[in-house]
Amino acid sequence: MFNSTRRRLALLNAAVFLLVLAVLSYLLYAHMRNRLLHETDESMKQANTRLQSAHHYSDMLQNEGSDSEPREKLTYLMWDAKGKLVSQSPPSSFEKQTAERFGGSPGKVGIRTVSAGGNHYRVMTVSLSFSNPEGIVSVGIVKSLGDVDRTLQLLLTDIIAALVAGGIFSIVAGMFLSGRALIPIRRSWDKQQRFVTDASHELRTPAAVIHAQTELILQHPEHSVEHESPRIAVILKESRRLGKLVDDLLTLARSDSNQAQIHPSRLSLDSVLLEVTESFRLLAASKGIAIVTEIERPLALWGDDGRIRQLLVIVLDNALKYTPEAGEIRVAGRYASSYTLSIVISDTGCGIAEEDLPHVFERFYRGDKSRSRTQGGTGLGLSIARWIVEAHGGSIRIHSKGTEGTQVELLFPRKAREIASRESGSRRSMT
């Protein structure tokens, strides 16, 4: 799939590049042609100026060779009132039949391009302002465009060669660039495939357990609910696990498609921290784990109340799972600076292996998969936590050294309205 996409992208890039190159080449060719014709026309206009300033056309022709400056190779055709060729200068420059193609009638006065004998000429027909005994009323100034045509032919050859070379180069470069461009897409595709595979596996496990336990219950319809209560408890546990997994998957799917909305408002973060911590305190006490809080008050944050609570629950739940009996969990919240708010949740648990730290935010990643499964982990919690923090414009950092425990640091930017609210509250307390 990616190889065919790469080829199509390369061909598309080459086509666009060649189109742009062709348009630029055409503009260059047209500009060069107009410039060369303009230079030819200017030389003919200068000749006309000299012609009009002479008292006799023979004086003008004589002056053409008297100046020290080299003159353009021009041919002068003299016409009478009937459009008949009277003479040429230099003599016998053109055969009579060829010369008549340049015409001398008043209707053809001006500068034009004429083809004769397979060659191109620039012709300017002007009326004389002085009388002469020969009856000449107009003069045709003719200049061959042979040099111009040769120059344009060479330019056209170079342009065609450049187009061919550009086409080959654009295809090669297109293959290289499309391959580079597809690297992040390929990685995203691989991650998506791995995510789907892992999600299918995680969903299949509780579904299979529920299915098996239900079949065992149906094999003995005469048993009472009390007798089958262990199997019912397993079904309830797995259904809860399945529901949580589905909720987590929906949250991540919505965050990927930018459908998960954040509804910020002013939060009393100190109160939220205390409430969430208290909800864990009883469970922690049953395991002999102490929870210590160091929360600055007042502590305000502009954020989504529900998502912030979900974030704190995820981090505290992980800390509680991996902290042994007689351990300690410490929750600290404070203003780290005038523009940053910090929440640090640390524990004295088993910590995270150094090789696992770079992967802890990956979906379904679990360092100790067997233990995580027995403790109900799905490997999605920290992925959701990172999304919540980043959606609030903050960052999350995890520090851990072997068996020395784990520290999760949450940093949030303070909004201008939070700072103003805190300063006004401080002024009220001072008065």
Order of alpha helices (4+ residues) and beta strands (2+ residues): alpha-alpha-beta-beta-alpha-beta-beta-beta-alpha-alpha-beta-alpha-beta-beta-alpha-beta-beta-alpha-alpha-beta-beta-alpha
